[in-house]
Amino acid sequence: MRRFPASPTLLTGPLLPNRWDILLLPLIFGGLFLLAWGSRQMAAPYEFGEALPISLDPALLPGYALRTVLRMGIALVCSLLFTFIYAKAAVSSRRAEQILIPLLDILQSVPILGFLSITVLWFVHLFPGRLLGPECAAIFAIFTSQAWNMAFSFYYSLRMLPKDLGQVANLFQLSTWQRFWKLEVPYAMPGLVWNTMMSVSGGWFFVVASEAITVSGRSVSLPGVGSYIAVAIEQRDLAAVSYAILAMLTVILITDQLLFRPLVAWADKFKFEFAESQEAPQSWFLELLRRSRLLRLVMTLPVLLWNRVRPFMPRHQAFRLPLPKLRYWQRANPWLDGLQLTLLSGAAIASIVLLTRFVLTEASGTEIARVFLLGSYTLARVVILTALASLIWVPIGIWIGLRPRLAQHVQPLVLFLSAFPANLLFPVVVSFIVVHRLNPEIWLSPLMILGTQWYILFNVIAGAAALPSDLKEATANLGLRGLLLWRRVLLPAVFSSFLTGGLTASGGAWNASVVAEVASWGTTTLTASGIGAYIAQQTVQGDHPRVALGIAVMSLYVVLFNRLFWKRLYTFAQRRLALD
């Protein structure tokens, strides 16, 4: 275990607050107060089915925004824990990888409404008589919009870890825990930070679905920006919609300044390079934290206390938190492989049989065939929209990522655009289609990629920003410019990052189809043929067999597409484009 030296500054210097503490402490105490107030509101008494009044009074929007931010913050913490555990387990074992990654494909393909229809009643019964049940259901829904993307990003970053770094870790005989925290997490941190930003913004995109829940004919509207937007759209109140947009913009700007920008500046030190970057990202809040005297004291005291106590502890009781080595999973054994394959095949067949029997209670074979046809319509939209988004945002993302200062200015704008719920565009889109008599099958499609296209931009920016400074200097010395520079250096360098963005963008587009293929404004409803519209309609009606059918077909399409297309591209990138 690494020993942390005592800080002479903290021990011998003055302990009184400095001017930076005077600025920081009000922010800390204010944040703690808001956290306590919001948490108390989330645990209020509540009976399921009871109507929670949602007022369009703009004076209540700050409280609604706080409730939404708390839900997203809790979901983010859970997503990070899930990401570290899940991705590490998948990378550590080939056998575990064969199970966990296809399972992640399936989880990513399940729409949020599908999770809500299953989990709402379960959480309500888990916390009877408390609002905490629906709150947990909403948090879980937001978690599903974040966790899968972050897990994919972290997993593929670990897969692209340079071999020489792994050899150095083996040479120094790092334990599994040391290798994880000292090598793997720092290497993946730049990409993970950018993907976390995008995942949080993606949570905003689905916040309406998570806070305004309609399952089995019963509606639950939790106080928040999402439910505020849902009520404003239902009442066709454009002023309230404008207030909601302003509240979202304010929250995103505050979050960017106090959380994401400091994280980007902090993660820059983990870039895999030998030459120091001349243009590193900056953050005023991070500098404030670093210059605070009392905060450094509070953060250092536990370490100092541990260093004083540890010498008196028996060696066998020393603090250790090793990760499991998973020897069973790493051992090559044809009998175990055959047994694993048999059990997985049996479980898959049993699941298919049970699902088929459940679906056939309501749906006929003709309807099943029709659902597969609807899935092909949505597949065509996803492929075309992802390809168009890639052509647009890959060059722009590389151009921004190579300029850290420009990226800092663009970051809040992109966060806002990525967080913009498709529901807020329903008035414009529906009116435009009706007035000009356009085909909803075509013109509702862009709503699917509206929030998910930014996954491509964010990941490409992260890939370009993570380019080693020595590689940039080498290309400049060689005089590489124009098309040759892009073809030989830039595009191959960001290709793995683009794949992560493309995979999550296509998965998000499938999820967004549930919202985008059915657009309503007041009494006017437009529907596009697709599996997303099918799932949305059956969820509102409470027809669980047909909901299960739609989710199963969508999951099948997503898994096959990821296995046949994205997986092969990742294998190519790992073999030919890794920075070894």
Residue pairs with C-beta under 8 A, 6 or more apart in sequence:
1 310
1 318
1 319
1 320
3 307
4 303
4 304
4 306
4 307
6 304
6 307
7 296
7 300
7 304
10 296
10 297
10 300
10 304
11 304
13 293
14 293
15 293
15 294
15 297
16 293
17 25
17 293
17 294
18 291
18 292
18 293
20 288
20 291
20 292
20 293
21 292
21 293
21 294
21 295
23 288
24 288
24 289
24 292
24 295
25 294
27 258
34 66
35 70
37 66
38 66
38 67
38 69
38 70
39 70
41 67
41 223
42 67
42 70
42 131
42 132
42 135
43 130
43 131
43 132
43 135
44 130
44 131
45 129
45 130
45 131
46 52
46 129
46 130
46 131
46 133
46 134
47 129
48 124
48 133
48 134
48 218
48 220
49 218
51 221
52 220
52 221
52 222
52 223
54 221
54 223
54 227
54 228
54 230
54 231
56 228
56 231
56 232
56 235
56 237
56 240
56 243
58 240
58 243
61 225
61 228
61 243
61 244
61 247
62 247
63 223
64 223
64 224
64 225
64 227
64 228
64 247
65 224
65 225
65 247
65 248
65 250
65 251
67 222
67 223
67 224
68 207
68 211
68 224
68 225
68 226
68 251
69 251
69 255
71 135
71 138
71 139
71 142
71 210
71 211
71 224
72 142
72 200
72 203
72 204
72 207
74 139
75 139
75 140
75 142
75 143
75 146
75 203
76 146
76 196
76 199
76 200
76 203
78 139
78 143
78 147
79 143
79 146
79 147
79 150
79 196
79 199
80 150
80 196
82 143
82 147
82 150
82 151
83 147
83 150
83 151
83 153
83 154
83 192
84 154
84 185
86 100
86 104
86 151
86 155
87 151
87 154
87 155
87 158
88 158
88 180
88 184
88 323
89 96
89 100
89 326
90 96
90 97
90 100
90 101
90 104
90 155
91 97
91 155
91 158
91 159
92 176
92 323
92 326
92 329
92 330
93 326
93 329
93 330
94 329
94 330
95 329
95 330
95 337
95 340
96 326
96 329
99 344
101 155
102 559
102 563
104 148
104 151
104 152
104 155
105 555
105 558
105 559
105 562
105 563
106 555
106 558
106 559
107 144
107 148
108 148
108 149
108 152
108 504
108 507
108 511
108 558
109 507
109 510
109 511
109 554
109 555
109 557
109 558
109 559
110 144
110 551
110 554
110 555
111 510
111 511
111 513
111 514
111 532
111 535
111 551
111 554
112 141
112 144
112 145
112 206
112 209
112 210
112 511
112 514
113 209
113 514
113 535
113 536
113 539
114 535
114 539
114 547
114 551
115 140
115 141
115 144
116 137
116 141
116 209
116 210
116 213
116 215
116 539
117 215
117 216
117 539
117 544
117 547
119 137
119 140
119 141
120 134
120 137
120 213
120 215
120 220
121 215
123 133
123 134
123 136
123 137
123 140
124 133
124 134
124 137
125 133
126 133
126 136
127 133
127 136
131 222
134 213
134 220
134 222
135 222
137 213
138 210
138 211
138 213
138 222
138 224
141 206
141 209
141 210
142 203
142 206
142 207
142 210
145 199
145 202
145 203
145 205
145 206
145 210
145 511
146 196
146 199
146 200
146 202
146 203
147 199
148 504
148 507
149 195
149 198
149 199
149 202
149 455
149 504
149 507
149 508
150 192
150 195
150 196
150 199
152 500
152 503
152 504
153 188
153 191
153 192
153 195
153 459
153 500
153 504
154 188
154 192
154 195
156 496
156 499
156 500
156 570
157 187
157 188
157 191
157 192
158 184
158 187
158 188
159 570
159 574
160 496
160 573
160 574
160 578
160 579
161 183
161 184
161 187
161 188
162 272
162 578
162 579
162 580
163 578
163 580
164 580
165 183
165 187
165 272
166 183
169 179
169 182
169 183
174 182
174 183
175 322
176 322
176 323
176 324
176 325
177 320
177 321
177 322
177 323
180 323
186 270
187 270
187 272
189 267
189 270
190 267
190 268
190 270
190 271
190 462
190 465
190 466
191 459
191 462
191 463
191 466
191 497
191 500
192 267
193 260
193 263
193 264
193 267
193 462
194 264
194 458
194 459
194 461
194 462
194 465
195 455
195 458
195 459
195 462
195 500
195 504
196 263
197 260
197 263
197 411
197 415
197 458
198 418
198 454
198 455
198 458
198 459
198 504
200 255
200 419
201 252
201 415
201 418
201 419
201 451
201 454
202 418
202 419
202 451
202 452
202 455
202 508
204 248
204 252
204 418
204 419
204 420
204 421
205 418
205 419
205 420
205 421
205 422
205 450
205 451
205 452
205 512
206 421
206 511
206 515
207 224
207 225
207 226
207 229
207 421
208 226
208 227
208 229
208 230
208 421
208 423
208 515
209 226
209 514
209 515
210 226
211 221
211 222
211 224
211 225
211 226
211 227
211 230
212 219
212 220
212 221
212 222
212 226
212 227
212 230
212 231
213 219
213 220
213 221
213 222
214 220
214 539
214 540
215 539
215 542
216 542
217 541
217 542
221 227
221 230
221 231
225 244
225 247
225 248
225 251
226 421
228 240
228 244
229 241
229 244
229 421
229 423
229 424
230 423
231 240
232 240
232 241
232 244
233 241
233 423
233 424
233 426
233 427
233 520
233 521
234 522
236 427
236 521
236 522
238 427
241 424
241 427
244 424
245 420
245 424
248 416
248 419
248 420
249 416
252 412
252 415
252 416
252 419
253 412
253 416
255 415
256 411
256 412
256 415
257 284
257 285
258 285
260 411
260 415
261 281
261 283
261 285
261 286
261 408
261 411
262 283
262 285
262 286
262 289
264 281
264 283
264 407
264 408
264 411
265 280
265 281
265 282
265 283
265 286
266 283
266 286
268 277
268 280
268 281
268 404
268 465
271 277
271 466
271 468
271 469
272 466
272 468
272 579
273 468
273 469
273 470
273 471
274 468
274 469
274 470
275 468
275 469
275 470
275 473
276 469
277 404
277 469
278 469
279 403
279 404
279 405
280 404
281 404
281 405
281 407
281 408
282 408
289 295
290 296
306 319
310 318
310 319
328 336
355 548
355 552
358 545
358 548
359 368
359 545
359 546
359 548
359 549
359 552
360 545
361 545
362 543
362 545
362 546
363 371
363 545
363 546
363 549
367 546
367 549
368 549
371 531
371 534
371 549
371 550
371 553
372 553
374 529
374 530
374 531
374 533
374 534
374 553
375 530
375 531
375 553
375 554
375 556
375 557
376 557
377 441
377 528
377 529
377 530
377 531
378 510
378 513
378 517
378 530
378 531
378 532
378 554
378 557
379 557
379 561
381 445
381 448
381 509
381 513
381 530
382 448
382 506
382 509
382 510
382 513
383 506
384 445
385 445
385 446
385 448
385 449
385 453
385 509
386 449
386 456
386 502
386 505
386 506
386 509
388 449
389 449
389 453
389 456
389 505
390 456
390 498
390 502
392 453
393 453
393 454
393 456
393 457
393 460
394 456
394 460
394 491
394 494
394 498
396 457
397 456
397 457
397 458
397 459
397 460
397 461
397 463
397 464
397 494
398 460
398 463
398 464
398 486
398 490
398 491
398 494
399 464
400 406
400 407
400 410
400 457
400 461
400 464
401 407
401 460
401 461
401 462
401 463
401 464
401 465
401 467
401 494
402 464
402 465
402 467
402 472
404 465
407 461
407 465
414 454
414 457
414 458
417 454
418 451
418 454
418 458
419 451
420 450
420 451
421 451
422 447
422 450
422 451
422 512
422 515
422 516
423 515
425 447
425 450
426 519
426 520
426 521
427 521
429 443
429 444
429 447
429 519
430 519
430 520
430 521
430 524
430 526
431 521
432 438
432 443
433 440
433 443
433 444
433 526
434 524
434 526
440 519
440 526
440 527
440 528
441 528
441 529
444 516
444 517
444 519
444 526
444 528
445 516
445 528
447 512
447 515
447 516
447 519
448 509
448 512
448 513
448 516
448 517
448 532
449 505
449 509
449 512
450 512
450 516
451 508
451 512
452 504
452 505
452 506
452 507
452 508
452 509
452 511
452 512
453 505
454 505
455 501
455 502
455 504
455 505
455 508
456 498
456 501
456 502
456 505
457 501
458 501
459 497
459 498
459 500
459 501
459 504
460 494
460 497
460 498
460 501
462 497
463 493
463 494
463 495
463 496
463 497
463 498
464 490
464 493
464 494
464 497
466 497
467 493
467 494
468 579
471 489
471 493
475 485
475 489
480 488
480 489
492 577
493 577
493 579
495 573
495 577
496 570
496 573
496 574
496 577
496 578
499 566
499 569
499 570
499 573
502 566
503 562
503 566
506 561
506 566
507 558
507 562
510 532
510 554
510 557
510 558
512 532
513 530
513 531
513 532
513 533
514 532
514 533
514 535
514 536
515 532
515 536
516 528
516 532
517 527
517 528
517 529
517 530
517 532
517 533
517 536
518 525
518 526
518 527
518 528
518 532
518 533
518 536
518 537
519 525
519 526
519 527
520 526
527 533
527 537
531 550
531 553
531 554
531 557
532 554
534 546
534 550
535 547
535 550
535 551
535 554
538 546
538 547
538 550
539 547
